[in-house]
């Protein structure tokens, strides 16, 4: 007898329907699996056999053939254990049920328990979009599935529970849908701008960066507060919408980094060490393509501390996703595109010793040392960082002052107001923030009068700026105007935006 059960595989974040066919026929006991399974899928034989027997069910002592269709799609992971077991039991006659419209996902333990698997949320969303509405998953994946509307999800702890559900002995209750709360969950972070003493210029630059979704670079000596400023960014960023949370959760579900809540509640803040490889940053692997740090930072912040210490090849790999908001990874196992729309925040010392330009300590580096150090970061990469601000040390009196600094909540309120203006401005297109504007939007919304044009022309020529730098100055100026509730860009807005590019121009000259 032949039985068919539906399951789902993933290619990146997109689901592919997989039909699990089981044929139990007369002959010497054997077990064959075909349909391009990887090692983890092939190993399901012993897991399924032990799980069936330890669930007080009969395993067929016949010739068993399992086919995973379509055969041209690579089947990976342990999520096919449950559909293989159910198809076997139906083919053997141990279970009599109509499961044609049900999707099964789950790994089996030897004692018949169902273990959680990765990628449940994107699999269910993809299957729902193809018309499937009923799903059976492990109990530990119930929370993430609970955020998906328009489906019936049954979460089971064991294989026996699944069999009893479809045989009618003990039906399972459908998972209750969970509503997502859009309140500022980022407030849970222990980092707040109110803890950062002084650094008014850096705080202002941070506010502008968040308000327009711009990339930012902090340059300053050790201990000047660069890392604390960076870690405070999530507390200033706007609340996530439900659609944003789902998209971010898809990535973390595939990567296996999803927490107990079942959904990503806070905007991601990823801070890979400077020894991170290009593959760990961009994603990939030998055969299976997994999301990297820049995809895990999607919708949030990618913080690169001590930027010049990263490998040059790793930094150059950031250039394409910084422009496109996605990253395409090609490996022998296939080509996958992951979202990679993040806010890049980087920090660096001005020189190897860290004190070049400091008012407090003398720099001990030679000019050649400084040039070599700065040359580790290419001009094209710096061009893609909209805001570059210098940070110096804080005076002792400022550190011990009892005066309250402005809180992240106050800064967030202004940034949210600016973001609202941008949403209304770009509601007809695919752009969400000023930083994402293309040439068309820049021409339309960043128009300059003659005075402003002269200001920008003078800066362009004196600072030897590139065409990309000019475009990014306009976008930053547009954000500053939004923060000031100004419909037009004024010379004051341009002067501030230009001041955030002087360090990059200085570096370009030095190297």
C-alpha positions in Angstrom: 0.0 0.0 0.0 1.2 3.5 -0.8 0.5 6.5 1.5 1.2 10.2 0.9 1.8 12.8 3.6 2.6 16.5 3.1 5.6 18.4 4.6 7.6 21.4 3.8 11.3 22.2 3.0 13.0 25.6 3.0 15.1 27.3 0.5 16.3 30.4 2.3 13.1 31.9 3.7 10.8 30.4 1.0 9.0 27.2 1.5 8.9 24.3 -0.9 6.1 21.7 -0.7 7.4 18.2 -0.2 5.3 15.0 -0.5 6.5 12.1 1.6 5.4 8.8 0.0 5.7 5.5 1.8 5.3 2.1 0.1 5.1 -1.0 2.2 5.3 -4.2 0.1 6.0 -7.9 0.5 9.6 -9.0 0.6 12.5 -9.2 2.9 12.6 -6.5 5.6 14.4 -3.5 4.2 14.3 0.3 4.3 15.2 2.6 1.3 14.9 6.4 1.1 15.1 8.3 -2.1 14.4 11.8 -3.2 17.7 13.6 -2.6 17.9 13.4 1.2 20.9 14.7 3.1 22.6 12.8 5.9 20.2 14.0 8.6 17.2 12.9 6.6 18.8 9.5 5.8 19.5 8.9 9.5 15.8 9.3 10.2 15.4 5.5 9.5 16.6 4.5 13.0 14.9 7.4 14.8 11.6 6.6 13.1 11.9 2.8 13.7 12.7 3.2 17.4 10.1 6.0 17.9 7.3 3.8 16.3 8.2 0.8 18.4 8.5 2.8 21.7 5.1 4.4 21.0 3.5 0.9 21.3 2.9 0.8 17.5 3.9 -1.8 15.0 6.8 -1.2 12.6 6.3 -3.1 9.3 8.6 -6.1 8.9 8.4 -5.7 5.1 10.1 -4.0 2.3 9.7 -0.2 2.9 10.4 2.5 0.4 10.3 6.2 1.3 10.2 8.8 -1.5 10.6 12.6 -0.9 9.1 14.4 -3.9 10.0 16.5 -5.8 13.2 14.6 -6.3 15.2 17.6 -7.6 14.9 19.5 -4.3 17.5 18.9 -1.7 15.9 17.7 1.6 17.7 18.8 4.7 17.3 18.6 8.5 15.3 16.4 10.8 11.8 17.9 10.3 10.9 15.0 8.0 10.9 12.5 10.8 7.3 13.0 11.7 5.8 12.9 8.2 7.9 9.8 7.4 6.6 8.1 10.5 2.9 9.0 9.7 3.2 7.9 6.1 4.7 4.6 7.2 1.9 3.9 9.7 -0.8 4.8 7.2 0.8 2.6 4.5 1.1 -0.3 6.9 -2.5 0.1 8.1 -1.6 1.0 11.7 -3.2 4.4 11.2 -6.4 5.0 9.2 -6.8 8.7 8.5 -7.2 11.2 5.7 -4.3 13.6 6.1 -4.0 14.9 2.5 -4.4 18.6 3.5 -2.3 18.5 6.7 1.4 19.6 6.9 3.6 17.6 9.3 6.9 18.9 10.7 8.9 17.5 13.6 11.9 15.6 14.7 11.5 12.3 16.6 13.4 11.1 19.6 14.0 7.4 20.1 11.3 7.2 22.7 8.7 8.8 20.4 8.9 12.3 21.8 8.6 15.2 19.3 11.6 17.6 19.4 11.6 21.2 18.0 12.9 22.0 14.6 14.1 25.2 12.9 12.2 27.1 10.3 8.7 26.3 11.5 7.4 29.9 11.2 8.5 30.5 7.6 7.4 27.0 6.6 3.9 27.6 7.9 3.6 31.0 6.3 4.8 29.6 2.9 2.4 26.7 3.2 -0.5 29.0 4.2 0.1 31.1 1.1 -0.2 28.0 -1.0 -3.6 27.1 0.5 -2.7 24.8 3.4 -4.5 25.5 6.7 -3.8 22.6 9.0 -0.4 21.8 10.6 1.0 19.4 13.1 4.2 20.5 14.8 6.2 19.8 18.0 4.9 21.3 21.2 8.1 23.4 21.7 7.4 25.2 18.4 3.9 26.1 19.4 4.6 29.7 20.5 6.1 30.8 17.2 3.3 29.2 15.2 0.7 30.9 17.5 1.5 34.3 15.8 0.3 33.1 12.4 -3.3 33.9 11.6 -5.6 32.0 9.3 -4.3 28.5 10.2 -5.1 25.6 12.5 -2.0 24.4 14.3 -1.9 21.3 16.4 1.1 21.0 18.7 2.0 17.5 20.0 4.5 16.2 22.5 4.8 12.7 21.2 4.2 10.6 18.1 1.5 8.7 20.0 -0.4 12.0 20.6 -0.4 12.6 16.8 -1.6 9.1 16.1 -4.4 9.3 18.7 -5.5 12.7 17.4 -6.0 11.4 13.8 -7.5 8.1 15.0 -10.1 10.0 17.1 -9.0 8.5 20.4 -7.8 11.8 21.9 -8.1 14.8 19.6 -5.6 17.7 20.2 -6.8 21.2 20.7 -5.8 23.8 18.1 -3.2 26.3 19.2 -4.6 29.7 20.3 -3.6 32.7 18.2 -1.3 35.1 20.0 -1.6 38.8 19.4 1.5 40.8 18.9 1.9 44.0 21.1 3.7 46.8 19.3 4.8 48.6 22.5 8.4 49.6 22.8 9.9 46.4 23.9 13.3 47.9 23.3 12.8 49.7 26.6 13.8 46.4 28.3 17.5 47.1 27.4 19.8 48.2 30.2 21.4 50.8 27.9 19.9 54.3 27.8 21.2 57.6 26.6 20.6 59.1 30.0 23.6 57.1 31.2 25.9 58.7 28.6 27.5 61.7 30.1 28.4 64.6 27.8 29.0 63.7 24.1 26.2 66.1 22.9 27.5 66.1 19.4 27.6 62.3 19.2 24.1 62.0 20.7 22.7 64.4 18.2 24.4 62.5 15.4 22.9 59.3 16.8 19.4 60.9 16.8 19.7 61.9 13.2 21.0 58.5 12.2 18.0 56.7 13.8 15.5 59.2 12.6 16.5 58.6 8.9 17.9 55.0 9.1 21.4 56.2 8.3 24.6 54.3 8.9 26.9 55.9 11.5 30.6 55.7 12.5 32.0 56.8 15.9 35.7 57.8 15.9 37.4 58.4 19.2 39.9 57.3 21.8 39.4 54.2 24.0 36.9 54.8 26.9 35.2 57.8 25.3 31.8 56.1 25.2 31.6 54.8 21.6 30.3 51.3 22.6 27.8 52.7 25.1 26.4 55.0 22.5 26.1 52.2 20.0 24.4 49.9 22.5 21.8 52.6 23.3 20.6 52.7 19.7 17.9 50.0 20.0 16.3 52.0 22.8 15.8 54.9 20.4 14.7 53.0 17.4 11.0 52.9 16.5 8.7 50.1 17.6 8.4 47.1 15.4 5.2 46.5 13.5 3.8 43.0 13.4 4.9 42.5 9.8 8.4 43.6 10.7 8.5 41.2 13.7 7.4 38.3 11.5 10.0 39.0 8.8 12.7 39.2 11.4 11.5 36.1 13.2 11.6 34.1 9.9 15.3 34.7 9.7 16.0 33.8 13.4 13.7 30.7 13.1 15.8 29.4 10.2 19.0 30.1 12.0 17.8 28.4 15.2 18.3 31.5 17.3 14.7 32.1 18.2 14.0 32.6 21.9 11.3 31.2 24.1 8.8 34.0 23.3 8.3 32.4 19.8 8.8 35.8 18.1 11.5 38.4 18.0 10.3 41.0 20.5 13.1 43.5 20.2 15.0 44.9 17.3 18.1 42.8 16.8 21.5 44.1 18.0 24.3 42.0 16.5 27.9 42.6 17.5 30.2 40.1 15.9 33.8 39.9 17.1 36.4 41.4 14.8 37.8 37.8 14.1 34.5 36.9 12.4 35.0 35.3 9.0 33.3 36.6 5.8 31.1 33.5 5.8 29.9 34.1 9.4 29.1 37.8 8.5 27.4 37.2 5.2 26.1 33.7 5.6 26.6 30.4 3.8 28.3 27.2 4.6 29.9 24.2 2.7 26.6 23.0 1.2 23.7 24.3 3.3 23.2 28.1 3.0 22.5 29.7 6.5 21.9 33.3 7.3 24.9 35.3 8.6 25.2 38.2 11.1 24.1 40.8 8.6 20.9 38.9 8.0 20.4 38.3 11.7 20.7 42.1 12.1 17.9 42.7 9.6 15.5 45.3 11.0 18.0 46.3 13.7 21.6 47.2 14.3 24.9 45.6 13.1 27.6 47.0 15.4 31.2 46.6 14.3 33.4 47.6 17.2 37.1 48.4 16.3 36.2 48.5 12.6 39.8 48.5 11.2 40.5 45.2 13.0 38.1 43.3 10.8 39.4 41.5 7.7 39.4 43.7 4.6 37.5 41.1 2.7 34.8 40.9 5.3 34.3 44.6 5.3 34.2 44.8 1.5 31.5 42.2 1.5 29.2 44.6 3.3 29.1 47.1 0.4 26.5 45.3 -1.6 24.0 44.7 1.2 24.4 48.2 2.4 23.2 49.4 -1.0 20.6 46.8 -1.8 19.2 45.7 1.6 19.5 42.0 0.6 22.4 39.6 0.2 22.5 36.8 -2.3 24.7 33.8 -1.3 25.7 31.2 -3.9 27.1 27.8 -2.8 27.2 24.3 -4.3 23.9 23.6 -2.5 22.1 26.5 -4.3 21.6 30.2 -4.4 19.7 31.9 -1.6 18.7 35.5 -1.0 18.3 36.7 2.6 17.1 40.1 3.8 19.9 42.4 5.1 18.4 45.8 5.7 20.1 46.9 8.8 21.5 50.1 10.4 25.3 49.8 10.4 27.0 51.3 13.5 30.7 51.1 13.6 33.4 52.5 16.0 37.1 52.9 15.6 40.1 54.6 17.2 41.6 57.5 15.2 45.0 55.8 15.2 46.7 52.6 16.5 47.4 54.1 19.9 43.9 55.6 19.9 44.8 59.2 20.9 45.4 61.0 17.6 43.6 64.4 17.9 42.7 63.9 21.5 42.8 66.9 23.9 43.7 64.7 26.8 46.6 62.4 25.8 49.4 62.7 23.3 49.5 60.4 20.3 52.6 58.2 19.9 51.9 57.0 16.4 54.0 58.0 13.4 52.2 59.5 10.3 52.9 56.3 8.4 51.3 54.2 11.2 48.2 56.4 11.1 48.0 56.1 7.3 48.3 52.3 7.4 45.7 52.1 10.1 43.2 54.2 8.3 43.9 52.4 5.0 42.4 49.3 6.4 39.0 50.8 5.6 38.4 51.5 2.0 37.0 54.8 0.7 34.0 53.1 -1.0 33.0 51.6 2.3 33.3 54.9 4.2 31.3 56.5 1.4 28.4 54.3 2.4 28.5 55.4 6.0 26.3 58.6 6.0 27.4 60.0 9.4 30.9 60.0 10.7 31.4 61.7 14.0 34.4 62.2 16.2 34.1 61.5 19.9 36.6 62.7 22.5 37.0 61.9 26.2 34.6 63.3 28.9 35.8 65.6 31.6 35.8 64.1 35.2 33.3 66.8 36.4 30.9 65.8 33.7 31.2 62.1 34.7 30.3 62.7 38.3 27.7 65.4 37.7 24.2 64.7 39.2 22.5 66.5 36.3 20.2 64.2 34.4 21.0 63.6 30.8 18.2 63.4 28.2 16.6 59.9 28.2 16.3 57.6 25.2 12.5 57.9 25.4 12.7 61.7 24.7 15.0 61.2 21.8 12.9 58.3 20.5 9.8 60.5 20.5 11.5 63.0 18.1 12.9 60.2 16.0 9.4 58.6 15.8 7.9 61.9 14.7 10.5 62.2 11.9 9.8 58.6 10.9 6.1 59.3 10.7 6.8 62.2 8.3 8.8 59.8 6.1 6.2 57.1 6.1 3.6 59.6 4.9 6.0 61.0 2.3 6.9 57.5 0.8 3.5 55.8 1.3 3.1 55.3 -2.5 6.5 53.5 -3.0 8.8 50.9 -1.5 10.9 53.4 0.4 10.5 53.6 4.2 13.2 56.0 5.4 15.3 58.8 3.9 18.4 56.6 3.9 16.6 54.3 1.4 15.8 57.0 -1.1 16.9 56.3 -4.7 17.9 59.0 -7.2 14.3 59.6 -8.1 13.2 60.2 -4.6 16.3 62.3 -3.8 15.6 64.6 -6.7 11.9 65.0 -5.7 12.2 65.5 -2.0 15.7 67.0 -1.6 15.4 70.0 -3.8 17.7 72.9 -3.0 17.4 76.6 -3.6 20.3 78.6 -5.0 21.9 79.4 -1.7 21.8 75.7 -0.6 23.2 74.6 -3.9 26.2 77.0 -3.5 26.8 75.6 0.0 26.9 72.1 -1.2 29.0 72.9 -4.3 31.6 74.5 -2.1 31.7 71.5 0.3 31.9 69.1 -2.7 34.9 70.9 -4.1 36.8 71.7 -0.9 36.3 68.2 0.7 36.8 66.3 -2.6 33.5 64.4 -2.1 32.2 61.7 -4.4 28.8 61.7 -6.2 27.7 59.1 -3.6 28.8 61.4 -0.7 26.8 64.3 -2.2 23.7 62.1 -2.4 24.1 61.0 1.2 24.6 64.5 2.5 21.3 65.4 0.8 19.5 62.5 2.5 21.0 63.4 5.9 20.0 67.0 5.4 16.5 65.8 4.6 16.4 63.9 7.9 17.6 66.9 9.8 14.9 69.0 8.2 12.3 66.4 9.2 13.5 66.5 12.8 13.0 70.3 12.7 9.6 69.9 11.0 10.8 71.9 8.0 9.3 71.2 4.6 12.4 72.5 2.8 16.2 72.0 3.3 17.9 75.1 4.6 21.6 76.0 4.6 21.7 75.2 8.4 20.5 71.7 7.7 23.2 71.3 5.0 26.0 72.6 7.2 25.1 70.0 9.9 24.9 67.2 7.3 28.3 68.2 5.8 29.9 68.3 9.2 29.1 64.6 9.5 31.3 63.9 6.4 34.5 65.8 7.2 36.2 62.8 8.8 35.7 60.6 5.8 37.1 63.3 3.5 40.1 63.7 5.8 40.8 59.9 5.7 40.4 59.8 1.9 43.1 62.6 1.6 45.5 60.8 4.0 45.4 57.5 2.2 
